[in-house]
Amino acid sequence: MARSLELKEEQVTKAIIKWLISNGWEILCYDFPQSGTGRCFHPNDSNSKTDGIWIPDIVAHKGSNLIFFENKDRFVYNDFEKVERLKNTTCYSMAIKEITQGYNYDSIHYGIGFPQSPGNISKATSHLDMIDFLVTAIDKDNASVEYDPNRIFN
């Protein structure tokens, strides 16, 4: 496994998007840091414009699967906690239903993306039970599945 160059979060997101598209996934929305391009998911029954907003880095659909990515430029434990909370709640179900109107899916999966490096992967290893998948950006154009127990990407 080659160590990735220093990739910024935006480059990680772009590499994963390219990889997803080349593997038949349809990108429903994506976000780059501080770009304002992302889709805001509001909690169910919230009237606030900002409280509880979640902006996933990538939302994609293929077959019966809907996936949500949280991406960073390195391993960040807080993202693993965030993904675990998202997996165990339905508080964004109305926002998810809205963005997926017209799409059929049987399962929703939440995962992490970051640059491929032995250090990042090693730090993530003991926290994999918190997420559904881990995809790493090899470089600006390529990504690799590191963890996928539900075989979402096969």
N, CA, C and O atoms as a GROMACS GRO file, in nm:
protein
  616
    1MET      N    1   0.084  -0.116   0.000
    1MET     CA    2   0.000   0.000   0.000
    1MET      C    3   0.089   0.123   0.000
    1MET      O    4   0.170   0.143   0.091
    2ALA      N    5   0.075   0.205  -0.101
    2ALA     CA    6   0.156   0.325  -0.112
    2ALA      C    7   0.098   0.434  -0.022
    2ALA      O    8  -0.024   0.449  -0.010
    3ARG      N    9   0.185   0.508   0.039
    3ARG     CA   10   0.140   0.619   0.123
    3ARG      C   11   0.090   0.732   0.032
    3ARG      O   12   0.154   0.768  -0.066
    4SER      N   13  -0.027   0.786   0.068
    4SER     CA   14  -0.083   0.893  -0.011
    4SER      C   15  -0.003   1.020   0.008
    4SER      O   16   0.066   1.038   0.109
    5LEU      N   17  -0.011   1.106  -0.090
    5LEU     CA   18   0.042   1.240  -0.074
    5LEU      C   19  -0.044   1.308   0.031
    5LEU      O   20  -0.148   1.256   0.070
    6GLU      N   21  -0.002   1.423   0.075
    6GLU     CA   22  -0.084   1.498   0.170
    6GLU      C   23  -0.208   1.547   0.097
    6GLU      O   24  -0.202   1.644   0.021
    7LEU      N   25  -0.319   1.481   0.119
    7LEU     CA   26  -0.444   1.518   0.053
    7LEU      C   27  -0.531   1.599   0.147
    7LEU      O   28  -0.547   1.565   0.264
    8LYS      N   29  -0.586   1.707   0.094
    8LYS     CA   30  -0.681   1.788   0.170
    8LYS      C   31  -0.817   1.719   0.165
    8LYS      O   32  -0.841   1.633   0.080
    9GLU      N   33  -0.906   1.758   0.255
    9GLU     CA   34  -1.039   1.696   0.259
    9GLU      C   35  -1.110   1.707   0.125
    9GLU      O   36  -1.175   1.612   0.081
   10GLU      N   37  -1.099   1.821   0.060
   10GLU     CA   38  -1.164   1.838  -0.071
   10GLU      C   39  -1.109   1.737  -0.172
   10GLU      O   40  -1.186   1.681  -0.250
   11GLN      N   41  -0.978   1.715  -0.172
   11GLN     CA   42  -0.918   1.618  -0.264
   11GLN      C   43  -0.962   1.476  -0.232
   11GLN      O   44  -0.982   1.395  -0.322
   12VAL      N   45  -0.976   1.445  -0.103
   12VAL     CA   46  -1.026   1.313  -0.062
   12VAL      C   47  -1.167   1.294  -0.117
   12VAL      O   48  -1.198   1.191  -0.176
   13THR      N   49  -1.251   1.396  -0.099
   13THR     CA   50  -1.389   1.388  -0.147
   13THR      C   51  -1.393   1.372  -0.299
   13THR      O   52  -1.468   1.289  -0.350
   14LYS      N   53  -1.314   1.450  -0.371
   14LYS     CA   54  -1.311   1.439  -0.518
   14LYS      C   55  -1.265   1.301  -0.563
   14LYS      O   56  -1.322   1.244  -0.656
   15ALA      N   57  -1.161   1.246  -0.499
   15ALA     CA   58  -1.111   1.114  -0.537
   15ALA      C   59  -1.218   1.007  -0.513
   15ALA      O   60  -1.236   0.918  -0.596
   16ILE      N   61  -1.288   1.016  -0.400
   16ILE     CA   62  -1.392   0.917  -0.370
   16ILE      C   63  -1.509   0.933  -0.466
   16ILE      O   64  -1.566   0.833  -0.510
   17ILE      N   65  -1.545   1.056  -0.499
   17ILE     CA   66  -1.654   1.077  -0.596
   17ILE      C   67  -1.617   1.015  -0.731
   17ILE      O   68  -1.698   0.946  -0.791
   18LYS      N   69  -1.496   1.040  -0.779
   18LYS     CA   70  -1.450   0.982  -0.907
   18LYS      C   71  -1.459   0.829  -0.902
   18LYS      O   72  -1.507   0.766  -0.995
   19TRP      N   73  -1.412   0.773  -0.793
   19TRP     CA   74  -1.411   0.628  -0.776
   19TRP      C   75  -1.554   0.573  -0.772
   19TRP      O   76  -1.583   0.472  -0.835
   20LEU      N   77  -1.643   0.641  -0.698
   20LEU     CA   78  -1.783   0.597  -0.691
   20LEU      C   79  -1.847   0.600  -0.830
   20LEU      O   80  -1.910   0.502  -0.870
   21ILE      N   81  -1.831   0.709  -0.901
   21ILE     CA   82  -1.891   0.722  -1.035
   21ILE      C   83  -1.838   0.612  -1.128
   21ILE      O   84  -1.914   0.552  -1.203
   22SER      N   85  -1.707   0.588  -1.122
   22SER     CA   86  -1.649   0.484  -1.210
   22SER      C   87  -1.699   0.345  -1.174
   22SER      O   88  -1.687   0.252  -1.253
   23ASN      N   89  -1.755   0.330  -1.053
   23ASN     CA   90  -1.810   0.202  -1.010
   23ASN      C   91  -1.963   0.200  -1.011
   23ASN      O   92  -2.025   0.116  -0.946
   24GLY      N   93  -2.023   0.293  -1.086
   24GLY     CA   94  -2.167   0.288  -1.111
   24GLY      C   95  -2.255   0.355  -1.007
   24GLY      O   96  -2.377   0.339  -1.013
   25TRP      N   97  -2.199   0.429  -0.914
   25TRP     CA   98  -2.278   0.499  -0.813
   25TRP      C   99  -2.325   0.633  -0.870
   25TRP      O  100  -2.254   0.697  -0.947
   26GLU      N  101  -2.444   0.674  -0.830
   26GLU     CA  102  -2.495   0.805  -0.865
   26GLU      C  103  -2.477   0.896  -0.745
   26GLU      O  104  -2.520   0.864  -0.634
   27ILE      N  105  -2.413   1.009  -0.767
   27ILE     CA  106  -2.388   1.105  -0.659
   27ILE      C  107  -2.512   1.193  -0.645
   27ILE      O  108  -2.549   1.263  -0.739
   28LEU      N  109  -2.575   1.191  -0.528
   28LEU     CA  110  -2.694   1.272  -0.504
   28LEU      C  111  -2.657   1.412  -0.455
   28LEU      O  112  -2.723   1.509  -0.490
   29CYS      N  113  -2.552   1.422  -0.375
   29CYS     CA  114  -2.500   1.551  -0.334
   29CYS      C  115  -2.362   1.530  -0.272
   29CYS      O  116  -2.325   1.419  -0.236
   30TYR      N  117  -2.288   1.640  -0.261
   30TYR     CA  118  -2.156   1.635  -0.199
   30TYR      C  119  -2.124   1.773  -0.143
   30TYR      O  120  -2.189   1.872  -0.176
   31ASP      N  121  -2.024   1.777  -0.058
   31ASP     CA  122  -1.983   1.902   0.004
   31ASP      C  123  -1.832   1.909   0.011
   31ASP      O  124  -1.765   1.810   0.040
   32PHE      N  125  -1.779   2.028  -0.015
   32PHE     CA  126  -1.638   2.055   0.008
   32PHE      C  127  -1.628   2.149   0.127
   32PHE      O  128  -1.717   2.232   0.146
   33PRO      N  129  -1.524   2.140   0.207
   33PRO     CA  130  -1.512   2.224   0.326
   33PRO      C  131  -1.526   2.374   0.293
   33PRO      O  132  -1.465   2.423   0.198
   34GLN      N  133  -1.605   2.442   0.371
   34GLN     CA  134  -1.629   2.586   0.360
   34GLN      C  135  -1.675   2.631   0.222
   34GLN      O  136  -1.661   2.749   0.188
   35SER      N  137  -1.730   2.541   0.141
   35SER     CA  138  -1.772   2.579   0.005
   35SER      C  139  -1.918   2.620  -0.004
   35SER      O  140  -1.957   2.695  -0.094
   36GLY      N  141  -1.998   2.572   0.090
   36GLY     CA  142  -2.141   2.600   0.082
   36GLY      C  143  -2.212   2.519  -0.024
   36GLY      O  144  -2.327   2.548  -0.057
   37THR      N  145  -2.144   2.416  -0.079
   37THR     CA  146  -2.205   2.336  -0.186
   37THR      C  147  -2.290   2.222  -0.132
   37THR      O  148  -2.368   2.164  -0.207
   38GLY      N  149  -2.277   2.191  -0.006
   38GLY     CA  150  -2.343   2.073   0.050
   38GLY      C  151  -2.492   2.092   0.074
   38GLY      O  152  -2.543   2.203   0.076
   39ARG      N  153  -2.557   1.980   0.093
   39ARG     CA  154  -2.701   1.977   0.123
   39ARG      C  155  -2.718   1.968   0.274
   39ARG      O  156  -2.664   1.878   0.338
   40CYS      N  157  -2.794   2.060   0.330
   40CYS     CA  158  -2.820   2.061   0.474
   40CYS      C  159  -2.934   1.965   0.507
   40CYS      O  160  -3.042   1.974   0.450
   41PHE      N  161  -2.908   1.875   0.598
   41PHE     CA  162  -3.009   1.784   0.648
   41PHE      C  163  -3.053   1.835   0.785
   41PHE      O  164  -2.973   1.841   0.878
   42HIS      N  165  -3.179   1.872   0.796
   42HIS     CA  166  -3.233   1.921   0.922
   42HIS      C  167  -3.297   1.805   0.997
   42HIS      O  168  -3.355   1.715   0.936
   43PRO      N  169  -3.286   1.806   1.129
   43PRO     CA  170  -3.352   1.701   1.208
   43PRO      C  171  -3.504   1.707   1.188
   43PRO      O  172  -3.559   1.814   1.164
   44ASN      N  173  -3.569   1.593   1.200
   44ASN     CA  174  -3.715   1.588   1.192
   44ASN      C  175  -3.776   1.686   1.290
   44ASN      O  176  -3.725   1.704   1.401
   45ASP      N  177  -3.883   1.749   1.249
   45ASP     CA  178  -3.961   1.838   1.336
   45ASP      C  179  -3.881   1.955   1.392
   45ASP      O  180  -3.913   2.005   1.499
   46SER      N  181  -3.777   1.998   1.322
   46SER     CA  182  -3.699   2.112   1.366
   46SER      C  183  -3.742   2.236   1.289
   46SER      O  184  -3.758   2.232   1.167
   47ASN      N  185  -3.760   2.345   1.360
   47ASN     CA  186  -3.791   2.472   1.296
   47ASN      C  187  -3.670   2.563   1.287
   47ASN      O  188  -3.677   2.672   1.230
   48SER      N  189  -3.558   2.519   1.343
   48SER     CA  190  -3.437   2.599   1.345
   48SER      C  191  -3.366   2.593   1.210
   48SER      O  192  -3.367   2.490   1.142
   49LYS      N  193  -3.305   2.703   1.173
   49LYS     CA  194  -3.229   2.706   1.048
   49LYS      C  195  -3.091   2.644   1.065
   49LYS      O  196  -3.029   2.602   0.967
   50THR      N  197  -3.042   2.637   1.188
   50THR     CA  198  -2.905   2.591   1.209
   50THR      C  199  -2.889   2.478   1.310
   50THR      O  200  -2.797   2.397   1.296
   51ASP      N  201  -2.973   2.469   1.412
   51ASP     CA  202  -2.955   2.368   1.517
   51ASP      C  203  -2.968   2.227   1.462
   51ASP      O  204  -3.066   2.192   1.397
   52GLY      N  205  -2.866   2.147   1.490
   52GLY     CA  206  -2.871   2.006   1.453
   52GLY      C  207  -2.847   1.976   1.307
   52GLY      O  208  -2.862   1.861   1.265
   53ILE      N  209  -2.809   2.076   1.228
   53ILE     CA  210  -2.786   2.052   1.085
   53ILE      C  211  -2.672   1.953   1.066
   53ILE      O  212  -2.570   1.958   1.136
   54TRP      N  213  -2.691   1.864   0.971
   54TRP     CA  214  -2.588   1.768   0.930
   54TRP      C  215  -2.566   1.788   0.781
   54TRP      O  216  -2.661   1.787   0.703
   55ILE      N  217  -2.441   1.805   0.742
   55ILE     CA  218  -2.407   1.821   0.600
   55ILE      C  219  -2.310   1.708   0.564
   55ILE      O  220  -2.190   1.718   0.589
   56PRO      N  221  -2.363   1.600   0.503
   56PRO     CA  222  -2.273   1.490   0.465
   56PRO      C  223  -2.178   1.533   0.355
   56PRO      O  224  -2.211   1.620   0.274
   57ASP      N  225  -2.060   1.472   0.352
   57ASP     CA  226  -1.962   1.505   0.249
   57ASP      C  227  -1.998   1.444   0.114
   57ASP      O  228  -1.974   1.506   0.010
   58ILE      N  229  -2.056   1.324   0.114
   58ILE     CA  230  -2.103   1.260  -0.008
   58ILE      C  231  -2.228   1.180   0.025
   58ILE      O  232  -2.233   1.111   0.127
   59VAL      N  233  -2.327   1.189  -0.061
   59VAL     CA  234  -2.444   1.100  -0.056
   59VAL      C  235  -2.453   1.036  -0.193
   59VAL      O  236  -2.455   1.106  -0.295
   60ALA      N  237  -2.458   0.904  -0.198
   60ALA     CA  238  -2.462   0.833  -0.326
   60ALA      C  239  -2.560   0.716  -0.319
   60ALA      O  240  -2.593   0.666  -0.212
   61HIS      N  241  -2.606   0.675  -0.438
   61HIS     CA  242  -2.704   0.567  -0.450
   61HIS      C  243  -2.660   0.470  -0.560
   61HIS      O  244  -2.611   0.510  -0.666
   62LYS      N  245  -2.680   0.343  -0.532
   62LYS     CA  246  -2.659   0.239  -0.633
   62LYS      C  247  -2.741   0.117  -0.591
   62LYS      O  248  -2.731   0.070  -0.478
   63GLY      N  249  -2.821   0.066  -0.684
   63GLY     CA  250  -2.900  -0.053  -0.655
   63GLY      C  251  -2.990  -0.031  -0.536
   63GLY      O  252  -3.072   0.061  -0.535
   64SER      N  253  -2.975  -0.116  -0.435
   64SER     CA  254  -3.060  -0.105  -0.316
   64SER      C  255  -2.990  -0.033  -0.201
   64SER      O  256  -3.037  -0.036  -0.088
   65ASN      N  257  -2.876   0.032  -0.231
   65ASN     CA  258  -2.797   0.095  -0.125
   65ASN      C  259  -2.791   0.247  -0.137
   65ASN      O  260  -2.777   0.302  -0.246
   66LEU      N  261  -2.801   0.311  -0.023
   66LEU     CA  262  -2.780   0.454  -0.010
   66LEU      C  263  -2.665   0.470   0.088
   66LEU      O  264  -2.665   0.410   0.195
   67ILE      N  265  -2.566   0.552   0.051
   67ILE     CA  266  -2.448   0.568   0.137
   67ILE      C  267  -2.422   0.715   0.169
   67ILE      O  268  -2.447   0.804   0.088
   68PHE      N  269  -2.370   0.736   0.289
   68PHE     CA  270  -2.333   0.868   0.337
   68PHE      C  271  -2.188   0.864   0.384
   68PHE      O  272  -2.150   0.775   0.460
   69PHE      N  273  -2.109   0.959   0.337
   69PHE     CA  274  -1.968   0.970   0.376
   69PHE      C  275  -1.943   1.091   0.463
   69PHE      O  276  -2.001   1.198   0.442
   70GLU      N  277  -1.858   1.073   0.562
   70GLU     CA  278  -1.794   1.183   0.634
   70GLU      C  279  -1.646   1.170   0.600
   70GLU      O  280  -1.585   1.066   0.626
   71ASN      N  281  -1.589   1.274   0.543
   71ASN     CA  282  -1.450   1.271   0.498
   71ASN      C  283  -1.364   1.370   0.575
   71ASN      O  284  -1.411   1.474   0.621
   72LYS      N  285  -1.238   1.335   0.588
   72LYS     CA  286  -1.139   1.424   0.649
   72LYS      C  287  -1.006   1.405   0.578
   72LYS      O  288  -0.992   1.318   0.492
   73ASP      N  289  -0.909   1.489   0.614
   73ASP     CA  290  -0.775   1.477   0.556
   73ASP      C  291  -0.685   1.386   0.640
   73ASP      O  292  -0.566   1.370   0.611
   74ARG      N  293  -0.744   1.325   0.744
   74ARG     CA  294  -0.670   1.234   0.833
   74ARG      C  295  -0.773   1.159   0.919
   74ARG      O  296  -0.892   1.189   0.912
   75PHE      N  297  -0.728   1.063   0.997
   75PHE     CA  298  -0.815   0.996   1.093
   75PHE      C  299  -0.863   1.098   1.196
   75PHE      O  300  -0.782   1.171   1.253
   76VAL      N  301  -0.994   1.102   1.219
   76VAL     CA  302  -1.052   1.189   1.323
   76VAL      C  303  -1.155   1.105   1.398
   76VAL      O  304  -1.259   1.068   1.343
   77TYR      N  305  -1.126   1.077   1.525
   77TYR     CA  306  -1.213   0.991   1.605
   77TYR      C  307  -1.354   1.048   1.615
   77TYR      O  308  -1.451   0.971   1.613
   78ASN      N  309  -1.369   1.179   1.625
   78ASN     CA  310  -1.502   1.240   1.637
   78ASN      C  311  -1.592   1.204   1.520
   78ASN      O  312  -1.714   1.192   1.537
   79ASP      N  313  -1.536   1.186   1.400
   79ASP     CA  314  -1.619   1.145   1.286
   79ASP      C  315  -1.671   1.004   1.304
   79ASP      O  316  -1.782   0.973   1.261
   80PHE      N  317  -1.594   0.917   1.365
   80PHE     CA  318  -1.640   0.782   1.393
   80PHE      C  319  -1.758   0.787   1.491
   80PHE      O  320  -1.856   0.715   1.475
   81GLU      N  321  -1.747   0.873   1.593
   81GLU     CA  322  -1.857   0.890   1.687
   81GLU      C  323  -1.981   0.946   1.617
   81GLU      O  324  -2.093   0.902   1.642
   82LYS      N  325  -1.960   1.043   1.530
   82LYS     CA  326  -2.070   1.106   1.456
   82LYS      C  327  -2.141   1.002   1.368
   82LYS      O  328  -2.264   0.995   1.367
   83VAL      N  329  -2.064   0.923   1.296
   83VAL     CA  330  -2.122   0.821   1.209
   83VAL      C  331  -2.199   0.718   1.292
   83VAL      O  332  -2.307   0.674   1.253
   84GLU      N  333  -2.144   0.680   1.406
   84GLU     CA  334  -2.214   0.584   1.491
   84GLU      C  335  -2.348   0.641   1.538
   84GLU      O  336  -2.449   0.570   1.539
   85ARG      N  337  -2.351   0.769   1.576
   85ARG     CA  338  -2.478   0.833   1.616
   85ARG      C  339  -2.576   0.833   1.499
   85ARG      O  340  -2.694   0.804   1.518
   86LEU      N  341  -2.528   0.866   1.380
   86LEU     CA  342  -2.616   0.870   1.261
   86LEU      C  343  -2.674   0.732   1.232
   86LEU      O  344  -2.791   0.720   1.197
   87LYS      N  345  -2.592   0.629   1.246
   87LYS     CA  346  -2.638   0.492   1.223
   87LYS      C  347  -2.750   0.452   1.318
   87LYS      O  348  -2.837   0.372   1.282
   88ASN      N  349  -2.747   0.507   1.438
   88ASN     CA  350  -2.838   0.463   1.543
   88ASN      C  351  -2.954   0.558   1.569
   88ASN      O  352  -3.018   0.551   1.674
   89THR      N  353  -2.982   0.646   1.474
   89THR     CA  354  -3.092   0.740   1.491
   89THR      C  355  -3.174   0.749   1.363
   89THR      O  356  -3.126   0.719   1.254
   90THR      N  357  -3.296   0.792   1.378
   90THR     CA  358  -3.380   0.819   1.260
   90THR      C  359  -3.417   0.967   1.255
   90THR      O  360  -3.510   1.004   1.184
   91CYS      N  361  -3.345   1.050   1.329
   91CYS     CA  362  -3.385   1.191   1.340
   91CYS      C  363  -3.369   1.269   1.210
   91CYS      O  364  -3.420   1.381   1.200
   92TYR      N  365  -3.301   1.214   1.110
   92TYR     CA  366  -3.288   1.281   0.980
   92TYR      C  367  -3.370   1.211   0.872
   92TYR      O  368  -3.350   1.236   0.753
   93SER      N  369  -3.460   1.124   0.912
   93SER     CA  370  -3.534   1.042   0.814
   93SER      C  371  -3.614   1.125   0.715
   93SER      O  372  -3.623   1.088   0.598
   94MET      N  373  -3.672   1.235   0.758
   94MET     CA  374  -3.751   1.318   0.666
   94MET      C  375  -3.661   1.385   0.563
   94MET      O  376  -3.697   1.392   0.445
   95ALA      N  377  -3.545   1.434   0.605
   95ALA     CA  378  -3.451   1.497   0.512
   95ALA      C  379  -3.395   1.394   0.414
   95ALA      O  380  -3.377   1.423   0.296
   96ILE      N  381  -3.369   1.273   0.463
   96ILE     CA  382  -3.320   1.167   0.375
   96ILE      C  383  -3.429   1.130   0.274
   96ILE      O  384  -3.400   1.111   0.156
   97LYS      N  385  -3.550   1.120   0.320
   97LYS     CA  386  -3.661   1.088   0.230
   97LYS      C  387  -3.676   1.194   0.121
   97LYS      O  388  -3.704   1.162   0.005
   98GLU      N  389  -3.659   1.319   0.159
   98GLU     CA  390  -3.671   1.429   0.063
   98GLU      C  391  -3.565   1.422  -0.046
   98GLU      O  392  -3.596   1.437  -0.164
   99ILE      N  393  -3.439   1.399  -0.008
   99ILE     CA  394  -3.332   1.398  -0.108
   99ILE      C  395  -3.335   1.272  -0.194
   99ILE      O  396  -3.280   1.271  -0.304
  100THR      N  397  -3.398   1.167  -0.146
  100THR     CA  398  -3.398   1.040  -0.220
  100THR      C  399  -3.531   1.016  -0.293
  100THR      O  400  -3.558   0.904  -0.338
  101GLN      N  401  -3.612   1.118  -0.303
  101GLN     CA  402  -3.739   1.103  -0.374
  101GLN      C  403  -3.712   1.051  -0.514
  101GLN      O  404  -3.633   1.109  -0.589
  102GLY      N  405  -3.778   0.942  -0.550
  102GLY     CA  406  -3.759   0.881  -0.681
  102GLY      C  407  -3.654   0.772  -0.684
  102GLY      O  408  -3.636   0.705  -0.786
  103TYR      N  409  -3.584   0.752  -0.573
  103TYR     CA  410  -3.482   0.647  -0.564
  103TYR      C  411  -3.534   0.536  -0.472
  103TYR      O  412  -3.595   0.562  -0.369
  104ASN      N  413  -3.506   0.413  -0.512
  104ASN     CA  414  -3.542   0.299  -0.428
  104ASN      C  415  -3.416   0.247  -0.361
  104ASN      O  416  -3.311   0.234  -0.424
  105TYR      N  417  -3.427   0.218  -0.234
  105TYR     CA  418  -3.316   0.158  -0.160
  105TYR      C  419  -3.372   0.079  -0.044
  105TYR      O  420  -3.478   0.111   0.011
  106ASP      N  421  -3.300  -0.025  -0.007
  106ASP     CA  422  -3.339  -0.109   0.106
  106ASP      C  423  -3.256  -0.081   0.230
  106ASP      O  424  -3.298  -0.108   0.342
  107SER      N  425  -3.136  -0.026   0.208
  107SER     CA  426  -3.048  -0.005   0.323
  107SER      C  427  -2.970   0.125   0.310
  107SER      O  428  -2.938   0.171   0.200
  108ILE      N  429  -2.942   0.182   0.425
  108ILE     CA  430  -2.862   0.304   0.435
  108ILE      C  431  -2.736   0.268   0.511
  108ILE      O  432  -2.741   0.202   0.615
  109HIS      N  433  -2.622   0.312   0.458
  109HIS     CA  434  -2.493   0.284   0.520
  109HIS      C  435  -2.417   0.415   0.540
  109HIS      O  436  -2.423   0.506   0.457
  110TYR      N  437  -2.346   0.422   0.652
  110TYR     CA  438  -2.271   0.541   0.688
  110TYR      C  439  -2.125   0.505   0.705
  110TYR      O  440  -2.092   0.406   0.771
  111GLY      N  441  -2.037   0.585   0.645
  111GLY     CA  442  -1.895   0.552   0.654
  111GLY      C  443  -1.805   0.672   0.650
  111GLY      O  444  -1.849   0.787   0.651
  112ILE      N  445  -1.676   0.641   0.645
  112ILE     CA  446  -1.570   0.739   0.657
  112ILE      C  447  -1.480   0.731   0.535
  112ILE      O  448  -1.456   0.624   0.479
  113GLY      N  449  -1.429   0.848   0.495
  113GLY     CA  450  -1.326   0.856   0.392
  113GLY      C  451  -1.212   0.943   0.442
  113GLY      O  452  -1.235   1.048   0.502
  114PHE      N  453  -1.088   0.899   0.418
  114PHE     CA  454  -0.971   0.981   0.448
  114PHE      C  455  -0.855   0.930   0.363
  114PHE      O  456  -0.868   0.827   0.298
  115PRO      N  457  -0.740   1.001   0.362
  115PRO     CA  458  -0.626   0.957   0.280
  115PRO      C  459  -0.574   0.820   0.325
  115PRO      O  460  -0.574   0.787   0.444
  116GLN      N  461  -0.531   0.743   0.227
  116GLN     CA  462  -0.476   0.612   0.257
  116GLN      C  463  -0.336   0.627   0.312
  116GLN      O  464  -0.247   0.681   0.246
  117SER      N  465  -0.318   0.579   0.433
  117SER     CA  466  -0.184   0.576   0.494
  117SER      C  467  -0.189   0.471   0.605
  117SER      O  468  -0.293   0.452   0.669
  118PRO      N  469  -0.077   0.405   0.629
  118PRO     CA  470  -0.075   0.305   0.736
  118PRO      C  471  -0.116   0.364   0.871
  118PRO      O  472  -0.184   0.298   0.949
  119GLY      N  473  -0.076   0.487   0.899
  119GLY     CA  474  -0.110   0.550   1.026
  119GLY      C  475  -0.259   0.573   1.042
  119GLY      O  476  -0.316   0.541   1.146
  120ASN      N  477  -0.322   0.629   0.938
  120ASN     CA  478  -0.467   0.652   0.942
  120ASN      C  479  -0.543   0.521   0.960
  120ASN      O  480  -0.633   0.511   1.043
  121ILE      N  481  -0.506   0.423   0.881
  121ILE     CA  482  -0.576   0.294   0.884
  121ILE      C  483  -0.555   0.225   1.018
  121ILE      O  484  -0.648   0.167   1.073
  122SER      N  485  -0.434   0.232   1.071
  122SER     CA  486  -0.405   0.171   1.201
  122SER      C  487  -0.489   0.235   1.312
  122SER      O  488  -0.542   0.165   1.398
  123LYS      N  489  -0.501   0.367   1.310
  123LYS     CA  490  -0.581   0.436   1.411
  123LYS      C  491  -0.728   0.399   1.400
  123LYS      O  492  -0.798   0.391   1.501
  124ALA      N  493  -0.776   0.375   1.277
  124ALA     CA  494  -0.917   0.343   1.255
  124ALA      C  495  -0.952   0.200   1.295
  124ALA      O  496  -1.067   0.172   1.329
  125THR      N  497  -0.857   0.111   1.291
  125THR     CA  498  -0.883  -0.032   1.307
  125THR      C  499  -0.964  -0.067   1.431
  125THR      O  500  -1.055  -0.150   1.422
  126SER      N  501  -0.935  -0.007   1.543
  126SER     CA  502  -1.008  -0.042   1.665
  126SER      C  503  -1.144   0.026   1.677
  126SER      O  504  -1.214   0.007   1.776
  127HIS      N  505  -1.182   0.104   1.576
  127HIS     CA  506  -1.310   0.175   1.579
  127HIS      C  507  -1.403   0.135   1.464
  127HIS      O  508  -1.506   0.198   1.443
  128LEU      N  509  -1.367   0.032   1.390
  128LEU     CA  510  -1.445  -0.006   1.272
  128LEU      C  511  -1.586  -0.050   1.305
  128LEU      O  512  -1.675  -0.041   1.220
  129ASP      N  513  -1.610  -0.097   1.428
  129ASP     CA  514  -1.745  -0.138   1.466
  129ASP      C  515  -1.842  -0.019   1.474
  129ASP      O  516  -1.963  -0.038   1.484
  130MET      N  517  -1.789   0.103   1.468
  130MET     CA  518  -1.872   0.223   1.476
  130MET      C  519  -1.926   0.266   1.340
  130MET      O  520  -2.018   0.347   1.332
  131ILE      N  521  -1.868   0.212   1.232
  131ILE     CA  522  -1.901   0.256   1.097
  131ILE      C  523  -1.943   0.137   1.010
  131ILE      O  524  -1.922   0.021   1.047
  132ASP      N  525  -2.003   0.168   0.895
  132ASP     CA  526  -2.041   0.062   0.801
  132ASP      C  527  -1.935   0.036   0.695
  132ASP      O  528  -1.928  -0.073   0.639
  133PHE      N  529  -1.850   0.137   0.668
  133PHE     CA  530  -1.745   0.119   0.568
  133PHE      C  531  -1.636   0.224   0.587
  133PHE      O  532  -1.658   0.328   0.648
  134LEU      N  533  -1.518   0.192   0.532
  134LEU     CA  534  -1.406   0.284   0.530
  134LEU      C  535  -1.347   0.281   0.390
  134LEU      O  536  -1.307   0.175   0.340
  135VAL      N  537  -1.342   0.396   0.326
  135VAL     CA  538  -1.282   0.410   0.194
  135VAL      C  539  -1.170   0.511   0.205
  135VAL      O  540  -1.186   0.616   0.267
  136THR      N  541  -1.055   0.478   0.146
  136THR     CA  542  -0.941   0.570   0.152
  136THR      C  543  -0.908   0.623   0.013
  136THR      O  544  -0.921   0.553  -0.087
  137ALA      N  545  -0.866   0.749   0.010
  137ALA     CA  546  -0.818   0.811  -0.114
  137ALA      C  547  -0.671   0.775  -0.129
  137ALA      O  548  -0.588   0.808  -0.044
  138ILE      N  549  -0.639   0.708  -0.239
  138ILE     CA  550  -0.501   0.669  -0.267
  138ILE      C  551  -0.421   0.790  -0.315
  138ILE      O  552  -0.308   0.813  -0.274
  139ASP      N  553  -0.484   0.866  -0.403
  139ASP     CA  554  -0.428   0.990  -0.456
  139ASP      C  555  -0.546   1.075  -0.501
  139ASP      O  556  -0.660   1.046  -0.464
  140LYS      N  557  -0.522   1.180  -0.580
  140LYS     CA  558  -0.631   1.269  -0.618
  140LYS      C  559  -0.734   1.205  -0.710
  140LYS      O  560  -0.843   1.260  -0.729
  141ASP      N  561  -0.702   1.090  -0.768
  141ASP     CA  562  -0.791   1.029  -0.867
  141ASP      C  563  -0.841   0.888  -0.832
  141ASP      O  564  -0.925   0.834  -0.903
  142ASN      N  565  -0.790   0.830  -0.725
  142ASN     CA  566  -0.822   0.690  -0.696
  142ASN      C  567  -0.854   0.669  -0.549
  142ASN      O  568  -0.804   0.740  -0.461
  143ALA      N  569  -0.940   0.570  -0.524
  143ALA     CA  570  -0.977   0.536  -0.387
  143ALA      C  571  -0.981   0.384  -0.374
  143ALA      O  572  -0.982   0.312  -0.473
  144SER      N  573  -0.984   0.339  -0.251
  144SER     CA  574  -0.981   0.196  -0.222
  144SER      C  575  -1.068   0.165  -0.101
  144SER      O  576  -1.073   0.242  -0.006
  145VAL      N  577  -1.136   0.052  -0.106
  145VAL     CA  578  -1.217   0.008   0.007
  145VAL      C  579  -1.126  -0.062   0.107
  145VAL      O  580  -1.054  -0.155   0.073
  146GLU      N  581  -1.129  -0.015   0.231
  146GLU     CA  582  -1.048  -0.075   0.338
  146GLU      C  583  -1.132  -0.163   0.429
  146GLU      O  584  -1.082  -0.260   0.486
  147TYR      N  585  -1.260  -0.129   0.442
  147TYR     CA  586  -1.348  -0.202   0.534
  147TYR      C  587  -1.489  -0.196   0.477
  147TYR      O  588  -1.541  -0.088   0.451
  148ASP      N  589  -1.550  -0.312   0.457
  148ASP     CA  590  -1.683  -0.319   0.396
  148ASP      C  591  -1.750  -0.453   0.431
  148ASP      O  592  -1.770  -0.536   0.342
  149PRO      N  593  -1.784  -0.474   0.559
  149PRO     CA  594  -1.839  -0.602   0.600
  149PRO      C  595  -1.975  -0.635   0.538
  149PRO      O  596  -2.011  -0.753   0.529
  150ASN      N  597  -2.049  -0.534   0.494
  150ASN     CA  598  -2.179  -0.556   0.431
  150ASN      C  599  -2.171  -0.573   0.279
  150ASN      O  600  -2.273  -0.589   0.212
  151ARG      N  601  -2.049  -0.569   0.227
  151ARG     CA  602  -2.023  -0.586   0.083
  151ARG      C  603  -2.105  -0.487  -0.002
  151ARG      O  604  -2.162  -0.524  -0.104
  152ILE      N  605  -2.108  -0.364   0.043
  152ILE     CA  606  -2.179  -0.257  -0.027
  152ILE      C  607  -2.114  -0.228  -0.161
  152ILE      O  608  -2.182  -0.198  -0.259
  153PHE      N  609  -1.983  -0.238  -0.166
  153PHE     CA  610  -1.910  -0.197  -0.286
  153PHE      C  611  -1.875  -0.313  -0.380
  153PHE      O  612  -1.797  -0.295  -0.473
  154ASN      N  613  -1.932  -0.430  -0.356
  154ASN     CA  614  -1.906  -0.546  -0.445
  154ASN      C  615  -2.015  -0.557  -0.550
  154ASN      O  616  -2.011  -0.648  -0.633
   0.00000   0.00000   0.00000
